[in-house]
Amino acid sequence: MGLFNITHPAFFLLTGIPGLESAQFWLAGPLCVMYAVALGGNSVILQAVRAEPRLHQPMSYFLSMLSFTDMAMSVVTLPTVLRTFCLSARTIDFDACLIQMFLIHSFSMMESGILLAMSFDRYLAICDPLHYATVLTNEVIAGMGLAVTSRSFITLFPLPFLIQRLPICRSNVLSHSYCLHPHMMNLACADITINIVYGLLVLISTFGMDLLFIFLSYVLILRSVMAIASHEERLKALNTCVSHILSVLAFYVPMIGVSMMHRFGKNVPGFIHVLLSNIYLFVPPVLNPLIYSAKTKEIRQATVHTFHRIKMGLPCLALKYNDHCSPRLSSTVSLLSSLLMLLS
């Protein structure tokens, strides 16, 4: 049967959290807060790295890539999630669902690749500091970013076509408020072996290998740190890795949990599967800016300066647009700046 002879539903129906439909409206508030923190926090980090010359260094550039990826992931999922939870608008066109599926998986793979690049940065900074600046030049960093992006789009490019070749006739109801490859292929009434095998190969060759190399880099880092005689120097060296380790855990622990649940949790209620998947997609973009703002002094100070510049610009904005609410905004920005200064 040719590709163009296969019929597909005109749209899919998205599902919030099965079994908790009555509580979905109340979950919209926390979801909006999470999106606001993810978009606002990562935007502030991008602005801080751009504006502060002292942050023009490899780790900050990698952090900018991570923040951009987190923002992109939030933007991709935000329309359907909020429509489902706030407006009970559950429909999404078939083609739009394919695009969302491709982008979600692509940005997720990009984040994994960036976390691997950041582990390489930490390895060089601790194990080979003399060559750190000469190895991680701006050109090399840009090349690594391009490689991570290219790998994601090239590897996942077949996914939409693997779905299009399947007749979707069992149902058009997806089990999430967004589109993912495993759930779309399970609606097909045809052999999905190719989809399963390709998805498994992608998972092992990208996410699996990234995690393996991150683990190996920290084995080498620990071996190098243990060779340092001074206890204070050991702690100082390990402290530079804390933010990255927390980001790795925030990304991979929910992913592994989702994978294990799909493999061994057949009798677990459906809403548990959905909650874990939502944690996997929504929590890292929220936690990463908080982790790096709290644990990295330079990022924290640059964020304070960014808020200070915003505060200074608000009176000018008020004069230009006759905005009488700017004093309140200025007070809010002052409070945020004070909190960050206390953390510093």
SULFEN-V982918 format. One record per helix or strand of 3 or more residues. SS is the DSSP state (helix for helix, strand for strand). FROM is the first residue (numbers start at 1). TO is the last residue. If there is no record, write none. Layout:
{{SS;FROM;TO} {SS;FROM;TO}}
This chain:
{{helix;3;5} {strand;11;13} {helix;21;51} {helix;53;55} {helix;58;86} {strand;91;93} {helix;94;127} {helix;129;135} {helix;138;156} {helix;158;164} {helix;181;185} {helix;193;226} {helix;231;239} {helix;242;264} {helix;270;295} {helix;297;321} {helix;326;343}}
